[in-house]
Amino acid sequence: MHPDLNLVIKLQGLDHRISKLENEVAALPKHIAVIEKALDSHNRRLEADRAALIANQRDRKNLDNENQALQQKIGKLREQTLQSKTNEQYKAFQSEIAHFEGEVRKSEDRILDLMGESEPLEANVKKAEVALKAEKAQVDGEKAHAIGQTAADKKALSEIQSERSRIASQVTPELLRMYERARKKWKNGTGIAEVQDGRCTACNMGLRPQHFQNLRAGTQTLTCETCGRILFYNPPVSLETEMADRQVK
């Protein structure tokens, strides 16, 4: 195998690491945005429950005040009833008293309804406050982790990109152009592929016999006729050869 192909293989490994780090750096802010959006949604729901509870308490207070005013009216009417001089006046006072007493009963019924509604509201608010506090702590922790992870990823990315530039400078320009062209063609960024059993391991398509023979000869740089990736071939090592190499060492 041509020495430059070894450099291109190293380039591909670095490019895959660069792509992974870039994706991670890009994904972390999106993840934070998602959990912050969920936190904001839960906070708005808590505020809505709090507002509903406050409105409930306000309505109950207003009804209590109205009832007190009605009771005062009823008390005055009863005093006036005692002072009525005719049967018609007495009946009129009694009718007003009955009307206001009916309003009092309606208010008391509504107060009972509001008290029943307030219990689950209070429970929801307390439960949501505890959950929101825990969620906020978790979000703050994830944000801190994301900031640290992003800084580490950017540092690693800078180091790998420097290493990539160093290796790329050693590759012949034409081979580097072939690799970049093939790499940018595919979403996974794979620009070079090994041939095993006469097939390109990237697209799994078989090579023509002559094309495979030319690749095995190692006299020229060849690409897959199907996917366009640069091809390399590592001949299998026999057990005898491996044992001989060990004895030499």
Protein Blocks (a to p, Z undefined) as FASTA:
>chain_A
ZZklmmmmmmmmmmmmmmmmmmmmmmmmmmmmmmmmmmmmmmmmmmmmmmmmmmmmmmmm
mmmmmmmmmmmmmmmmmmmmmmpcbfklmmmmmmmmmmmmmmmmmmmmmmmmmmmmmmmm
mmmmmmmmmmmmmmmmmmmmmmmmmmmmmmmmmmmmmmmmmmmmmmmmmpcfklmmmmmm
mmmmpmnlpabdcdeehiafklopacdfklmmmmmnopaccddfklopacdddddddfkl
mmmmmmmZZ
